[in-house]
Amino acid sequence: MKLTSKVALVTGAGTFKKSFTAADGIGNGTACAITFARHGAFVICTDRSLEAATQAVDLITRDGGQAVAMEMDVTNGRQVNEAVDAVVARHGRIDIL
C-alpha cells in the first residue's frame, strides 16, 4: 500500500461517463479516487453533485477502501476554501490534491 496514511482530496470524483458518452463507466475523477483508495489513501470524494460523490464513496468502500463524500464546485472559491478547511481540520493535512 504505497499511499497508506495519506489523505487525498479528489475533485470530480463523482463523474460517471454515462452522463456524457455512450460508453458506460467511470470518469477520470472517479478512477483516480478508486486508485488512491486501493493504494491505501483516505479519499475525500468531491463533486458538484453530492449524490455522485456518494456513489464514488460506495464503490470505494465496497472495495475495502476508506472515503467520504463532500459537495464542492471547483468554480466556487468559497466552497473550495470551506472544503479544504474542513479536511485540514479533520485530518491535519492534505497529501494529494
N, C-alpha and C positions, 0 to 999 in steps of 0.2 A: 504494500500500500504506500505508494510514493507520496500521497498527499495527506496522510494521517495527521490529525490535529490542525489542519489548515482550514480557514474559513473562506469560502468562495461566494461572492455576490455576482449572480449571473442575470443580466438584463435580457429581456426577450425570451426567458426560459419557458414561456407557455406557448411558443409559436409552433403550431402544428400545420404541416404542409397542406392538408386538405382544404384549408381556408383560401388558398391561392393557386392551387395547381391540381391537375387531375390525379396526380400520384398521392396516395395516402401515405402518411408517415409523419416523422417529426422534422422540425426545422433545426437550424444551426444552434439556436439558443438552448433548446431542449436537449439536443445531442451533447452540447458542452456540459450542461448541468448534470446529465446522467454520467458522463465520462468522469467528471471531477468526483462525483459521489462514489463511483466504482473504484476509484483510486484512494478513497478514504476521507475526502474532504467533507465538511459540513457545508451544505449548499443552501444559500438563500436564493430562491427562485423568484425573480421579479418579472412582472409583465403589466401592461396596461389593463389586462383583464385578470382579476384575482382568481376567477374560475379557471382560466387557462393555466395560471401559475400553480394552482392547486392540483390540476391534473398532472403536471410535471412532477410535483411532490409525490403524488400517489404512485407514479411509475418508479420513482427513486426508492421510496420506502418498501414497495413490493419486492424490489431487487435487493433489499437489505441495507440500503443507504440511509443517510440522515439528511433531512431537508425541511425547510419551512417555506411558505409562500407569503409574498408581500405584493400588494398592488403598487406599481410605480410606473409612471410615464416619464421616460428619459427627456422629453421635451419640456417638462415642468420642473424647473430648478428647485422649487420649494419641496416637491415630492422627493427628488433625488437627495437633497440635503437631509430631510427627515428620515429617509430610509438608511442612509449612511450613518447618521447619528444613532439610530435605533440599533443597528448591527454592532457598532462600536461599543455602545452602552452594554449590550448583552454579551458580546464575545471578546471585547477588548481590542479588536483589530479586524482588518480585512486583509487577507493574504493574497487573494486572487480577485481581480475585478475584470 
